[in-house]
């Protein structure tokens, strides 16, 4: 009986033909509007060439020098420390954690967990983190998430350039969050960031904002070489798929605010990725941030069809291990034990750290708060809160290293900043 039912799920070739007819119809406004935004920036080849030149490390450094950025000296220091081998090696880190037991352990790199931190709001926080990592023999993350306003970081002594350069220097991936989202007042259901986790479709990118998001991405892609951005809306996910299908080398990660909390939501997302994958099988979807309510079974089930669709090495499962203490989840929130349980059999997971463990957060004068991401830097400095935010960030760095230690103690592996911890 089940086989007969299963056969009814087959998608007829005629339905694929109808979809292609819509996409290729010269009178289709929804596609024409999309193509018009892309064509503002030139041909696909020109767009990719501009992005490649913009992210070229010597060009980033030259632009920082042109504006006399104070961050250039920090980057030169970071390069020097990297080249001198100042950061702890993976072998030495394992020996530090395990002692004499290190020789008895076998580490399977097939299931290495990417160490991820969120959010790196200000470039100087990265330098403070690097100095602490050197002094204390700690690991730098292999992946960074940014949620700072794009226009603000663009105008802040080349912060946007400095972070782009630093990621190449340390050997980490990173993702930016574009300004085109509902918290700017475009979503009538949101009263501001304080309602961001709320109602009627989440953050949102209503009406014309999907195309504005596309336009904004192409600006930062061609101007700064920024390749990966956050994606919070089904419409912009679809635009990301189509842009990559055209040949633009864009990438995106789906945000926790999309609310993907079951295998069927994931199946729908990955089917879309497969439909619009290039002939070589690549997709722009490289990160899938689960809802905070997801459990290990959901990731295990999704891993089965992620592999069947050929995306195991392409689409990373990004899972919150810690969260900011305020304004996002019920506390206490700590998923480290669950990560250890799943990390030996589900590949391509990143452990995302957005706060300290709850027992540390509750002792802080100024616990971490997701709403800090939406404050202007000028307001933070005027209030005298920047040192609190830096401490919150270093607490997240502590969470990263707590996870690395737990993985190591259980014979599991991780991906830290590739160029620093050889």
Number of C-alpha atoms within 10 A of each C-alpha: 5 6 7 8 9 9 9 9 8 8 9 9 8 9 10 11 11 11 11 11 12 13 16 12 12 10 10 12 11 10 16 14 11 17 14 12 16 19 11 11 15 12 14 16 11 13 23 20 14 17 23 19 16 22 22 15 19 12 15 24 20 12 17 22 15 9 11 13 18 14 21 22 13 17 19 14 13 21 16 12 16 16 13 10 15 18 25 21 16 18 11 16 19 22 15 14 15 18 11 11 11 18 10 8 15 10 14 12 13 14 19 21 29 25 28 32 28 23 21 23 24 22 21 16 17 23 17 14 21 22 17 16 19 16 12 11 16 24 28 30 28 26 22 24 22 21 20 23 19 18 11 16 19 14 10 14 17 23 22 24 27 25 24 24 22 21 19 17 20 21 19 22 18 22 23 26 21 20 18 22 21 22 22 15 12 18 20 13 18 21 14 16 20 14 15 20 15 14 10 10 15 20 25 26 24 17 11 9 18 22 21 17 20 19 19 16 23 25 16 20 24 21 16 22 24 24 23 23 24 22 28 23 22 15 17 22 22 16 18 25 25 22 22 20 19 14 14 24 20 23 21 24 24 25 20 19 20 20 20 20 18 18 18 13 13 21 16 11 18 21 14 16 24 18 13 21 18 17 8 6 14 19 27 26 27 18 24 24 24 24 18 20 11 16 16 14 12 15 21 16 16 21 22 12 17 21 14 10 15 13 21 18 11 17 23 21 26 25 24 27 25 27 28 25 24 16 17 15 15 9 14 14 19 18 18 18 12 12 23 18 13 16 22 19 11 22 20 21 26 27 27 28 31 28 33 29 25 17 11 12 19 15 9 13 8 15 20 25 17 19 15 18 17 14 12 13 20 11 11 15 11 10 9 10 13 16 13 16 20 19 17 22 27 19 22 27 28 21 25 29 20 16 23 26 22 17 22 21 17 15 18 22 25 25 22 26 23 17 17 27 23 13
